[in-house]
Amino acid sequence: MTTSGPSSVGLLYKESVGTIMTEAQFIEAVGLSNVLPGSEALKLAMFVGFAADGIPGVLISLLGAILPPTVIMLTVVTAISRFKGEAWLGNFIQGLSPAVGVLVALVSYQLIRSDTSKTIGKKGWLIGLLTAVALLLKVPSPFVLIGAGILGVILLR
């Protein structure tokens, strides 16, 4: 179990419906976990844990959902810090940079092609252009996102 969001819902469904809870209870849990802030998979795991064994079940499910990714991250960080002076690690990280750029570009392309972006039209493209200009001018990204949201409220009424 990881905190990987929607991919965990199927696993939780398979493991809990019919043994720990009914399908109706699971559907309610999914709905509730989507309304509350935070990781949907983590909230859903805690709901299933509560259905299984109350508060102890919540604590065990929380530990089971958080511990594996934490151990993995600590292992990766330990390995990176151990080899930080090695040339191959620097090359490895440099090799990641173009891949991350392409991933961001593909996600951006998918967002632009989505039905939502088609309905916002020229005003949405204006917000995108102003966002790009702000980022090129090195405005911190949290300010850019807040500004884009405010422009969306003003322009896309």
Secondary structure by P-SEA (a helix, b strand, c coil): cccccccaaaaaaaacccccccaaaaaaaaaaaaaccccaaaaaaaaaaaaaccaaaaaaaaaaaccaaaaaaaaaaaaaaaacccaaaaaaaaaaaaaaaaaaaaaaaaaaacaaaaaacaaaaaaaaaaaaaaaacccaaaaaaaaaaaaaaccc
